[in-house]
Amino acid sequence: MNHFKKYPKTVYTFGDEVSSNLFSDISVYSDMIDQVRNAVGTYQDYYIQSGERPDQVSQKLYDTPEYHWTFMLMNPKLRECGWPLSERELLLQCQRDFPNTTIVTANDLVTDQLTVTGTVRNKILPGVTVTGQSSGVEGIVEHRHLELGQIVVKGTKSFIEGETILLSTDVNVNFVASSVVSEYLSVHHWEDTNGAYVDLIDANGVVDITGGASNTAITQFDRYVRANNSLKEIKVLKREIVGQISDAIKTAIRS
């Protein structure tokens, strides 16, 4: 991190601290990188391997860890999204973000039912308790994805595939669990052969939870993997000019 020692200092108060501190003003930015980023002959492509840190990549390319900061400057997406995670870190992050249980059903969750008196009966709404008729497992509905036939229940729950799920607030409302998966492995959307989103709801409001024979299920974790992989393809300064560019940036920052 020696590079940032070259930045001018600014007075900054961290969090709820009362006193201020002198800190490197990382908002200072030299536009020199903008000038060389797309210049043919100044950079080469590099694919970050799983688990590689910036200092390790710098060591591999330049025989020193000191040029790690150039990767962020050369790649705006890294500045916006951060360095790609390792496979294990990515899995843990996705599990933290999607910690619940998803029940998928072929039953109609889209169309409101009418009672014999003609009033609309609310179906499986967030906050209500559902119970597996065979397993006896109870859970609270966190949210729903009606267009996918999904009911997301808070926490990790061991509902049984194929069992009837009962609604605690209305004994006349139930649905069959066609499948039960961890939320992070649940389907986020379906794609056709061209990669376009597919709408699974037909004109009658029925959801085809199979997604169709030619379509592909994209899970929550699949999305994380895609986004993470897109960060791995970066531009790096060529070995023969990285020192020159580094010195020029430091000079520009100090001036």
C-alpha positions as a Markdown table, in Angstrom:
| # | Residue | x | y | z |
|---|---|---|---|---|
| 1 | Met | 0.0 | 0.0 | 0.0 |
| 2 | Asn | 3.0 | 2.3 | -0.3 |
| 3 | His | 1.4 | 3.9 | -3.3 |
| 4 | Phe | -1.2 | 5.6 | -1.2 |
| 5 | Lys | 1.4 | 7.2 | 1.1 |
| 6 | Lys | 2.1 | 9.5 | -1.8 |
| 7 | Tyr | -1.3 | 11.0 | -1.8 |
| 8 | Pro | -1.9 | 14.4 | -0.1 |
| 9 | Lys | -3.5 | 14.3 | 3.4 |
| 10 | Thr | -6.9 | 15.4 | 4.3 |
| 11 | Val | -8.8 | 15.8 | 7.6 |
| 12 | Tyr | -11.3 | 13.0 | 8.0 |
| 13 | Thr | -13.6 | 11.8 | 10.8 |
| 14 | Phe | -14.3 | 8.1 | 10.8 |
| 15 | Gly | -17.7 | 6.8 | 11.9 |
| 16 | Asp | -18.9 | 8.3 | 15.2 |
| 17 | Glu | -15.4 | 9.3 | 16.3 |
| 18 | Val | -15.2 | 12.8 | 17.8 |
| 19 | Ser | -11.7 | 13.6 | 16.8 |
| 20 | Ser | -10.5 | 13.9 | 13.2 |
| 21 | Asn | -7.5 | 12.2 | 11.6 |
| 22 | Leu | -5.1 | 13.0 | 8.8 |
| 23 | Phe | -5.7 | 10.4 | 6.1 |
| 24 | Ser | -4.6 | 9.9 | 2.5 |
| 25 | Asp | -7.0 | 11.7 | 0.2 |
| 26 | Ile | -7.9 | 8.8 | -2.0 |
| 27 | Ser | -10.4 | 10.9 | -3.9 |
| 28 | Val | -7.4 | 12.5 | -5.8 |
| 29 | Tyr | -7.2 | 10.9 | -9.2 |
| 30 | Ser | -4.8 | 11.3 | -12.0 |
| 31 | Asp | -6.4 | 11.0 | -15.5 |
| 32 | Met | -3.2 | 9.6 | -16.9 |
| 33 | Ile | -4.6 | 6.1 | -16.6 |
| 34 | Asp | -7.6 | 7.2 | -18.6 |
| 35 | Gln | -5.2 | 8.2 | -21.3 |
| 36 | Val | -3.3 | 4.9 | -21.4 |
| 37 | Arg | -6.1 | 2.4 | -20.6 |
| 38 | Asn | -7.3 | 2.1 | -24.2 |
| 39 | Ala | -4.1 | 2.9 | -25.9 |
| 40 | Val | -2.9 | -0.1 | -28.0 |
| 41 | Gly | 0.4 | -1.3 | -26.8 |
| 42 | Thr | 0.2 | -0.2 | -23.2 |
| 43 | Tyr | -1.7 | -3.1 | -21.7 |
| 44 | Gln | -2.3 | -6.8 | -22.0 |
| 45 | Asp | -5.3 | -8.9 | -20.9 |
| 46 | Tyr | -5.1 | -11.0 | -17.8 |
| 47 | Tyr | -7.5 | -13.5 | -16.2 |
| 48 | Ile | -7.5 | -13.6 | -12.4 |
| 49 | Gln | -7.3 | -17.1 | -11.0 |
| 50 | Ser | -9.6 | -18.2 | -8.2 |
| 51 | Gly | -8.2 | -16.9 | -4.9 |
| 52 | Glu | -5.5 | -14.7 | -6.3 |
| 53 | Arg | -4.9 | -11.4 | -4.4 |
| 54 | Pro | -3.9 | -8.2 | -6.1 |
| 55 | Asp | -0.4 | -8.3 | -4.6 |
| 56 | Gln | 0.1 | -11.8 | -5.8 |
| 57 | Val | -0.9 | -10.9 | -9.4 |
| 58 | Ser | 1.5 | -7.9 | -9.2 |
| 59 | Gln | 4.3 | -10.2 | -8.0 |
| 60 | Lys | 3.6 | -12.6 | -10.9 |
| 61 | Leu | 3.5 | -10.0 | -13.5 |
| 62 | Tyr | 6.1 | -7.5 | -12.3 |
| 63 | Asp | 8.2 | -9.3 | -9.7 |
| 64 | Thr | 7.0 | -7.0 | -7.0 |
| 65 | Pro | 3.7 | -6.6 | -5.1 |
| 66 | Glu | 3.9 | -2.8 | -5.2 |
| 67 | Tyr | 1.9 | -2.3 | -8.4 |
| 68 | His | -1.3 | -4.0 | -7.1 |
| 69 | Trp | -3.1 | -0.6 | -7.2 |
| 70 | Thr | -2.7 | -0.3 | -11.0 |
| 71 | Phe | -5.3 | -3.0 | -11.5 |
| 72 | Met | -8.0 | -0.9 | -9.9 |
| 73 | Leu | -7.1 | 2.2 | -11.9 |
| 74 | Met | -7.0 | 0.2 | -15.1 |
| 75 | Asn | -10.3 | -1.5 | -14.6 |
| 76 | Pro | -13.3 | 0.7 | -13.6 |
| 77 | Lys | -15.4 | -2.4 | -12.9 |
| 78 | Leu | -13.0 | -3.5 | -10.2 |
| 79 | Arg | -13.2 | -0.1 | -8.6 |
| 80 | Glu | -17.0 | -0.3 | -8.6 |
| 81 | Cys | -17.5 | -3.9 | -7.5 |
| 82 | Gly | -14.2 | -4.9 | -5.8 |
| 83 | Trp | -11.7 | -7.7 | -6.4 |
| 84 | Pro | -13.3 | -11.1 | -7.4 |
| 85 | Leu | -13.9 | -13.5 | -4.6 |
| 86 | Ser | -12.5 | -17.0 | -4.4 |
| 87 | Glu | -14.9 | -19.9 | -5.1 |
| 88 | Arg | -15.4 | -20.6 | -1.4 |
| 89 | Glu | -15.8 | -16.9 | -0.5 |
| 90 | Leu | -18.4 | -16.5 | -3.3 |
| 91 | Leu | -20.4 | -19.5 | -2.0 |
| 92 | Leu | -20.4 | -18.2 | 1.6 |
| 93 | Gln | -21.4 | -14.7 | 0.4 |
| 94 | Cys | -24.3 | -16.1 | -1.6 |
| 95 | Gln | -25.4 | -18.3 | 1.3 |
| 96 | Arg | -25.3 | -15.3 | 3.6 |
| 97 | Asp | -27.4 | -13.2 | 1.2 |
| 98 | Phe | -29.9 | -16.0 | 0.6 |
| 99 | Pro | -30.2 | -18.0 | 3.8 |
| 100 | Asn | -33.8 | -19.2 | 3.5 |
| 101 | Thr | -35.7 | -22.2 | 2.1 |
| 102 | Thr | -37.6 | -22.0 | -1.2 |
| 103 | Ile | -40.6 | -24.2 | -1.8 |
| 104 | Val | -41.6 | -24.5 | -5.4 |
| 105 | Thr | -45.2 | -25.4 | -6.3 |
| 106 | Ala | -47.2 | -26.0 | -9.5 |
| 107 | Asn | -50.3 | -24.7 | -7.7 |
| 108 | Asp | -51.7 | -21.4 | -8.7 |
| 109 | Leu | -50.2 | -18.6 | -6.7 |
| 110 | Val | -51.0 | -15.8 | -9.1 |
| 111 | Thr | -54.8 | -15.8 | -9.3 |
| 112 | Asp | -56.7 | -14.8 | -6.2 |
| 113 | Gln | -59.3 | -17.3 | -5.1 |
| 114 | Leu | -62.9 | -16.4 | -4.3 |
| 115 | Thr | -64.7 | -17.8 | -1.3 |
| 116 | Val | -68.3 | -19.1 | -1.5 |
| 117 | Thr | -69.4 | -15.6 | -0.3 |
| 118 | Gly | -67.6 | -13.9 | -3.2 |
| 119 | Thr | -64.9 | -12.3 | -1.2 |
| 120 | Val | -61.2 | -12.5 | -2.1 |
| 121 | Arg | -59.2 | -14.8 | 0.1 |
| 122 | Asn | -55.6 | -13.7 | 0.5 |
| 123 | Lys | -53.3 | -16.6 | -0.4 |
| 124 | Ile | -49.9 | -17.3 | 1.0 |
| 125 | Leu | -48.7 | -13.8 | 2.1 |
| 126 | Pro | -45.5 | -12.8 | 3.8 |
| 127 | Gly | -45.6 | -13.2 | 7.6 |
| 128 | Val | -48.0 | -16.1 | 7.7 |
| 129 | Thr | -47.0 | -19.5 | 9.1 |
| 130 | Val | -47.1 | -22.6 | 6.8 |
| 131 | Thr | -46.8 | -26.2 | 8.0 |
| 132 | Gly | -45.8 | -29.4 | 6.1 |
| 133 | Gln | -48.7 | -31.9 | 6.5 |
| 134 | Ser | -46.3 | -34.9 | 6.4 |
| 135 | Ser | -43.1 | -33.4 | 8.0 |
| 136 | Gly | -44.8 | -31.3 | 10.6 |
| 137 | Val | -42.2 | -28.6 | 9.8 |
| 138 | Glu | -43.4 | -25.0 | 10.4 |
| 139 | Gly | -42.0 | -21.9 | 8.8 |
| 140 | Ile | -42.8 | -18.2 | 8.3 |
| 141 | Val | -43.2 | -17.0 | 4.8 |
| 142 | Glu | -40.5 | -14.4 | 4.1 |
| 143 | His | -41.6 | -13.5 | 0.5 |
| 144 | Arg | -42.9 | -14.9 | -2.7 |
| 145 | His | -41.9 | -15.1 | -6.3 |
| 146 | Leu | -45.3 | -15.7 | -7.9 |
| 147 | Glu | -43.9 | -15.7 | -11.5 |
| 148 | Leu | -41.7 | -18.7 | -10.6 |
| 149 | Gly | -44.2 | -20.5 | -8.3 |
| 150 | Gln | -41.9 | -19.9 | -5.3 |
| 151 | Ile | -42.7 | -19.5 | -1.6 |
| 152 | Val | -39.6 | -18.5 | 0.4 |
| 153 | Val | -39.7 | -19.5 | 4.1 |
| 154 | Lys | -37.4 | -17.9 | 6.6 |
| 155 | Gly | -34.4 | -20.0 | 7.7 |
| 156 | Thr | -33.4 | -23.5 | 6.9 |
| 157 | Lys | -36.4 | -25.8 | 6.9 |
| 158 | Ser | -36.7 | -29.5 | 6.1 |
| 159 | Phe | -40.0 | -29.6 | 4.2 |
| 160 | Ile | -40.6 | -32.8 | 2.2 |
| 161 | Glu | -40.8 | -32.8 | -1.5 |
| 162 | Gly | -44.3 | -33.8 | -2.6 |
| 163 | Glu | -46.0 | -33.0 | 0.7 |
| 164 | Thr | -49.0 | -30.7 | 1.1 |
| 165 | Ile | -48.2 | -27.4 | 2.8 |
| 166 | Leu | -51.0 | -25.9 | 5.0 |
| 167 | Leu | -51.7 | -22.3 | 5.7 |
| 168 | Ser | -52.2 | -21.6 | 9.4 |
| 169 | Thr | -54.6 | -18.7 | 8.9 |
| 170 | Asp | -56.9 | -20.5 | 6.5 |
| 171 | Val | -57.4 | -24.3 | 6.6 |
| 172 | Asn | -59.0 | -24.1 | 3.1 |
| 173 | Val | -55.7 | -22.9 | 1.5 |
| 174 | Asn | -52.9 | -25.3 | 0.8 |
| 175 | Phe | -50.4 | -26.1 | -1.9 |
| 176 | Val | -48.2 | -29.0 | -2.8 |
| 177 | Ala | -44.4 | -28.7 | -2.6 |
| 178 | Ser | -43.2 | -29.8 | -6.0 |
| 179 | Ser | -39.6 | -29.3 | -4.8 |
| 180 | Val | -37.7 | -27.8 | -1.8 |
| 181 | Val | -34.3 | -26.2 | -2.2 |
| 182 | Ser | -32.0 | -23.9 | -0.3 |
| 183 | Glu | -32.7 | -20.3 | -1.3 |
| 184 | Tyr | -29.3 | -19.7 | -2.7 |
| 185 | Leu | -29.8 | -22.6 | -5.1 |
| 186 | Ser | -33.3 | -21.5 | -6.1 |
| 187 | Val | -34.1 | -20.3 | -9.6 |
| 188 | His | -33.8 | -16.6 | -10.1 |
| 189 | His | -35.1 | -16.7 | -13.7 |
| 190 | Trp | -35.2 | -18.8 | -16.8 |
| 191 | Glu | -33.4 | -18.0 | -20.1 |
| 192 | Asp | -34.0 | -19.1 | -23.6 |
| 193 | Thr | -31.3 | -20.3 | -26.0 |
| 194 | Asn | -30.4 | -16.6 | -26.7 |
| 195 | Gly | -30.0 | -15.7 | -23.1 |
| 196 | Ala | -33.2 | -13.7 | -22.9 |
| 197 | Tyr | -35.5 | -13.9 | -19.8 |
| 198 | Val | -38.5 | -16.2 | -20.2 |
| 199 | Asp | -41.9 | -15.4 | -18.8 |
| 200 | Leu | -43.4 | -18.6 | -17.4 |
| 201 | Ile | -46.9 | -17.3 | -16.8 |
| 202 | Asp | -49.4 | -18.2 | -19.5 |
| 203 | Ala | -52.6 | -16.3 | -20.4 |
| 204 | Asn | -54.5 | -18.1 | -17.7 |
| 205 | Gly | -52.1 | -17.1 | -15.0 |
| 206 | Val | -50.6 | -20.6 | -14.7 |
| 207 | Val | -46.8 | -20.9 | -14.1 |
| 208 | Asp | -44.8 | -23.6 | -15.8 |
| 209 | Ile | -42.3 | -24.4 | -13.1 |
| 210 | Thr | -40.4 | -26.7 | -15.4 |
| 211 | Gly | -39.3 | -23.7 | -17.4 |
| 212 | Gly | -39.9 | -25.4 | -20.7 |
| 213 | Ala | -37.8 | -28.0 | -22.5 |
| 214 | Ser | -35.5 | -25.6 | -24.3 |
| 215 | Asn | -35.0 | -23.1 | -21.5 |
| 216 | Thr | -32.2 | -23.0 | -18.8 |
| 217 | Ala | -32.7 | -22.3 | -15.1 |
| 218 | Ile | -30.4 | -19.6 | -13.7 |
| 219 | Thr | -30.1 | -19.9 | -9.9 |
| 220 | Gln | -29.2 | -17.2 | -7.4 |
| 221 | Phe | -25.7 | -18.7 | -7.2 |
| 222 | Asp | -25.3 | -18.9 | -11.0 |
| 223 | Arg | -25.8 | -15.1 | -11.0 |
| 224 | Tyr | -23.1 | -14.6 | -8.4 |
| 225 | Val | -20.7 | -16.8 | -10.4 |
| 226 | Arg | -21.4 | -14.9 | -13.6 |
| 227 | Ala | -20.9 | -11.5 | -11.9 |
| 228 | Asn | -17.7 | -12.7 | -10.2 |
| 229 | Asn | -16.3 | -14.2 | -13.3 |
| 230 | Ser | -16.9 | -11.0 | -15.2 |
| 231 | Leu | -14.5 | -9.2 | -12.8 |
| 232 | Lys | -11.7 | -11.7 | -13.6 |
| 233 | Glu | -11.0 | -10.5 | -17.1 |
| 234 | Ile | -8.9 | -7.4 | -16.6 |
| 235 | Lys | -6.4 | -5.1 | -18.4 |
| 236 | Val | -3.0 | -4.8 | -16.9 |
| 237 | Leu | -0.1 | -2.5 | -17.8 |
| 238 | Lys | 2.7 | -4.1 | -19.7 |
| 239 | Arg | 5.7 | -5.0 | -17.7 |
| 240 | Glu | 8.0 | -2.7 | -19.6 |
| 241 | Ile | 6.0 | 0.5 | -18.9 |
| 242 | Val | 4.4 | -0.1 | -15.5 |
| 243 | Gly | 7.2 | 1.6 | -13.6 |
| 244 | Gln | 7.2 | 4.6 | -16.0 |
| 245 | Ile | 3.4 | 5.0 | -15.7 |
| 246 | Ser | 3.6 | 4.5 | -11.9 |
| 247 | Asp | 6.2 | 7.3 | -11.5 |
| 248 | Ala | 4.3 | 9.6 | -13.8 |
| 249 | Ile | 1.1 | 9.1 | -11.8 |
| 250 | Lys | 2.9 | 9.8 | -8.5 |
| 251 | Thr | 4.3 | 13.0 | -9.9 |
| 252 | Ala | 0.9 | 14.1 | -11.1 |
| 253 | Ile | -0.6 | 13.4 | -7.7 |
| 254 | Arg | 2.0 | 15.4 | -5.9 |
| 255 | Ser | 1.7 | 18.4 | -8.2 |
